[in-house]
Amino acid sequence: MEKGTSIPDKLFFRIGEVSEIVGVEPHVLRYWESEFKVLRPTRVGSRRRLYRRKDIELILKIKELLYERKYTIAGAKKVLRGKAVLPKSKKSVSVSRDKLEQIVRELRSLREFIE
């Protein structure tokens, strides 16, 4: 879940409430419903959408994948289906970057030595 995002203790939420909690416009939520088949809020009466806590948690995960981790829609779908491998943490990525920078420095010094 996104840091600092608290979901009120209610059973159901309207799309406007979810929009405010998650920080995306209602049309984005409707679009995500059409793209992510796992996101299916309950519909009542005049086709009004009612979201549950688990729907909001899923929306927050989708938002993280798309906005923070910069996944495409297709990539986010794979992650949600469990068919993609996520980096374990940003720490492991930064360790890898440090290692690469060290290798580049060593290669440059080797090149200077040869020339």
C-alpha positions in Angstrom: 0.0 0.0 0.0 1.1 3.5 -0.7 2.8 5.2 2.2 0.6 7.6 4.1 -2.6 6.2 2.6 -5.1 5.2 5.1 -8.3 3.5 4.1 -11.3 4.4 6.4 -12.9 1.6 8.3 -16.0 1.1 6.1 -17.5 -1.8 4.2 -18.2 -0.1 0.9 -16.9 3.0 -0.9 -18.3 5.0 -3.8 -16.0 5.8 -6.8 -15.6 9.4 -5.7 -14.4 8.3 -2.3 -12.0 5.8 -3.8 -10.7 8.5 -6.1 -9.9 10.8 -3.2 -8.3 8.0 -1.1 -6.1 6.7 -4.0 -5.4 10.0 -5.7 -6.5 9.3 -9.2 -9.5 10.6 -11.1 -12.7 8.5 -11.4 -12.2 8.0 -15.2 -8.8 6.5 -14.4 -10.5 4.0 -12.1 -13.1 3.1 -14.7 -10.3 2.6 -17.3 -8.3 0.4 -14.9 -11.5 -1.7 -14.5 -11.6 -2.3 -18.2 -7.9 -3.2 -18.3 -7.4 -5.2 -15.1 -10.0 -8.0 -15.0 -9.2 -8.7 -11.3 -10.6 -5.3 -10.5 -14.3 -5.7 -10.3 -16.2 -3.6 -7.8 -19.7 -4.6 -6.8 -22.5 -2.9 -8.8 -25.9 -2.1 -7.3 -29.1 -0.7 -8.5 -28.4 1.8 -11.3 -25.0 0.3 -12.0 -23.4 2.3 -9.2 -20.0 1.0 -8.3 -19.2 0.0 -4.7 -15.6 -0.8 -3.9 -14.5 -2.8 -0.9 -11.2 -2.5 1.0 -9.6 -5.3 -1.0 -10.5 -3.4 -4.2 -8.8 -0.2 -2.9 -5.7 -2.2 -1.9 -5.6 -3.6 -5.4 -6.0 -0.1 -6.9 -3.1 1.1 -4.7 -1.0 -1.7 -6.0 -1.9 -0.9 -9.6 -1.1 2.7 -9.0 2.3 1.8 -7.5 3.2 -0.4 -10.5 2.2 2.1 -13.1 3.2 5.4 -11.5 6.1 4.6 -9.2 7.7 1.6 -10.8 6.9 2.8 -14.3 5.4 -0.5 -15.5 3.3 -0.6 -18.7 -0.3 -1.8 -18.4 0.8 -5.1 -19.9 3.7 -5.4 -17.4 1.5 -4.6 -14.5 -0.9 -7.3 -15.6 1.9 -9.8 -15.6 3.0 -8.8 -12.1 -0.5 -9.1 -10.8 -0.9 -12.5 -12.4 2.4 -13.5 -10.8 4.2 -14.1 -14.1 6.7 -11.3 -13.8 9.7 -10.9 -11.5 9.9 -7.8 -9.4 13.2 -6.4 -8.2 13.5 -7.4 -4.6 14.2 -3.9 -3.4 15.6 -0.6 -4.4 18.6 -1.5 -2.3 19.5 -4.4 -4.5 19.2 -2.2 -7.6 21.5 0.5 -6.0 24.0 -2.2 -5.0 24.0 -3.4 -8.6 24.5 0.2 -9.8 27.4 0.7 -7.5 29.0 -2.5 -8.7 28.6 -1.4 -12.4 30.2 2.0 -11.6 33.1 0.2 -10.0 33.5 -2.0 -13.1 33.4 1.1 -15.4 36.1 2.8 -13.3 38.3 -0.3 -13.5 37.8 -0.6 -17.3 38.7 3.1 -17.8 41.9 2.7 -15.7 42.8 -0.4 -17.7 42.2 1.5 -21.0 44.5 4.3 -19.8 47.1 1.7 -18.8 47.0 0.1 -22.3 47.1 3.4 -24.2 
